Amino acid sequence: MTLDKVENTLDSFSKALLVVAAIAMLGLLAIVLLDVTLRYAINQPVQGTLQIVSFYCMGPLVFFSFAYVEHEKRHVAISILTDVLSAKLQRWTSIFSGAAGFFYLCYFTYNAIHEAIKKTRIFEASTTLNFDIHVWIVRWVPPIGMGLMALMLLVGTLKIISNAQKET
């Protein structure tokens, strides 16, 4: 399987997760709007709004967007120093930062997986006034988002290396 095919497959996953992130954003909007409306209209807010928004909406909204943003090269990049470097040094800087980012994300993905496993085993829940919200499910969001971004970084870095080899 070539790097382009792997990249296309990862891109498909990142777009699917971006749709989930968009749905989470719409859910966040709907829940907060309903909560505020009911609070001021009939003095009866929606129970568990804070927990639902913070656990079920914010996690996917943030973590499921990472891979797509990486694929589109939309992360913040400050290139004041690298702009004055030669093309070869810019390439080496990109390879180093891509590899460092990959290992960094792998480390956090590994730890997030272990945390998710621990929370899944105990079926972690957050208690509101009237009911429990199962949050062990959303503990899997960070490792999925960071893991996919790590793979996107790896493929991008390998493509830089491959293109550099073709040029020489």
Stockholm file with secondary structure:
# STOCKHOLM 1.0

chainA/1-168         MTLDKVENTLDSFSKALLVVAAIAMLGLLAIVLLDVTLRYAINQPVQGTLQIVSFYCMGPLVFFSFAYVEHEKRHVAISILTDVLSAKLQRWTSIFSGAAGFFYLCYFTYNAIHEAIKKTRIFEASTTLNFDIHVWIVRWVPPIGMGLMALMLLVGTLKIISNAQKET
#=GR chainA/1-168 SS CCHHHHHHHHHHHHHHHHHHHHHHHHHHHHHHHHHHHHHHHHSCCCTTHHHIIIIIIHHHHHHTTHHHHHHTTCSCCCCTTGGGSCHHHHHHHHHHHHHHHHHHHHHHHHHHHHHHHHHHHTTCEEECSSCEEECTGGGGHHHHHHHHHHHHHHHHHHHHHHHHHHHC
#=GC SS_cons         CCHHHHHHHHHHHHHHHHHHHHHHHHHHHHHHHHHHHHHHHHSCCCTTHHHIIIIIIHHHHHHTTHHHHHHTTCSCCCCTTGGGSCHHHHHHHHHHHHHHHHHHHHHHHHHHHHHHHHHHHTTCEEECSSCEEECTGGGGHHHHHHHHHHHHHHHHHHHHHHHHHHHC
//
